[in-house]
Amino acid sequence: MTTVLDPTGELRPETRERVTRPESLNGLTVALLDISKPRGNVFLDRVEEKLTGLGATVRRFSKPTFTKPAPVDLRHEIATSCDAVIEALAD
């Protein structure tokens, strides 16, 4: 079992089921979410190269600021148009 801590200040921990990982990324659409911290885009550029080499289609998204959660419309667009998401954290 893996424990993931939520840094959003929750008062009661939530239990969430893990999503089944795909066997391959070939043919899937992967969202790369830049949270707008310095050099996150540099990290995502390299991740994009690797993912495209594995046959994935990559879509890039950015949060307006790293200090707040992604806007609802951005989260909805990612959830409805992509099969997986990778979020970049950098400094």
C-alpha positions as CSV (number, residue, x, y, z in Angstrom):
1,M,0.0,0.0,0.0
2,T,1.2,3.5,-0.9
3,T,0.4,6.5,1.2
4,V,0.2,9.9,-0.6
5,L,0.0,13.0,1.5
6,D,-2.3,15.8,0.2
7,P,-0.7,19.2,0.8
8,T,-4.0,21.1,0.5
9,G,-4.7,21.2,4.2
10,E,-7.3,18.5,4.4
11,L,-8.9,18.0,7.8
12,R,-9.7,14.4,7.3
13,P,-7.7,12.1,4.9
14,E,-9.5,10.7,2.0
15,T,-9.1,7.2,0.6
16,R,-8.9,7.0,-3.1
17,E,-8.7,4.0,-5.3
18,R,-5.7,3.8,-7.6
19,V,-6.4,4.0,-11.3
20,T,-5.2,1.0,-13.3
21,R,-2.1,2.0,-15.3
22,P,-2.1,1.3,-19.1
23,E,0.2,-1.5,-20.3
24,S,1.6,0.8,-22.9
25,L,1.4,4.5,-23.8
26,N,1.4,3.7,-27.6
27,G,-1.6,5.4,-29.1
28,L,-2.7,7.2,-25.9
29,T,-2.9,11.0,-25.4
30,V,-0.8,12.2,-22.4
31,A,-1.3,15.7,-20.9
32,L,1.7,17.5,-19.7
33,L,0.7,20.0,-17.1
34,D,3.2,22.8,-16.4
35,I,2.3,24.3,-13.0
36,S,4.2,27.5,-13.9
37,K,7.2,27.1,-11.6
38,P,10.6,28.1,-13.1
39,R,12.1,25.5,-15.4
40,G,9.1,23.1,-15.3
41,N,8.9,23.6,-19.1
42,V,12.5,22.4,-19.5
43,F,11.6,19.1,-17.6
44,L,8.4,18.7,-19.7
45,D,10.3,19.2,-23.0
46,R,12.4,16.1,-22.1
47,V,9.4,14.1,-21.0
48,E,7.6,15.0,-24.2
49,E,10.6,13.6,-26.2
50,K,10.4,10.3,-24.3
51,L,6.7,10.0,-24.6
52,T,6.6,10.6,-28.3
53,G,9.3,8.0,-28.7
54,L,7.0,5.5,-27.0
55,G,4.2,6.3,-29.4
56,A,2.1,8.7,-27.3
57,T,0.4,11.8,-28.5
58,V,1.3,14.7,-26.2
59,R,-0.8,17.8,-25.3
60,R,0.7,20.6,-23.3
61,F,-1.2,22.6,-20.7
62,S,-0.2,25.3,-18.2
63,K,-1.7,26.5,-14.9
64,P,-1.9,30.3,-14.7
65,T,0.0,30.2,-11.4
66,F,1.6,27.6,-9.2
67,T,0.1,29.1,-6.0
68,K,-3.4,27.9,-6.7
69,P,-5.1,24.7,-8.0
70,A,-5.7,24.4,-11.7
71,P,-8.9,26.1,-12.8
72,V,-11.9,23.8,-13.1
73,D,-12.2,24.3,-16.9
74,L,-8.6,23.3,-17.3
75,R,-9.0,20.2,-15.2
76,H,-12.1,19.3,-17.2
77,E,-10.4,19.8,-20.5
78,I,-7.5,17.5,-19.5
79,A,-9.8,14.9,-18.0
80,T,-12.0,14.7,-21.1
81,S,-9.3,14.9,-23.8
82,C,-6.4,12.9,-22.4
83,D,-5.8,9.3,-21.2
84,A,-3.1,10.2,-18.7
85,V,-1.5,13.3,-17.1
86,I,2.0,14.2,-15.9
87,E,2.4,17.3,-13.8
88,A,5.8,19.1,-13.7
89,L,7.2,20.4,-10.5
90,A,10.5,22.2,-10.7
91,D,12.6,25.1,-9.3
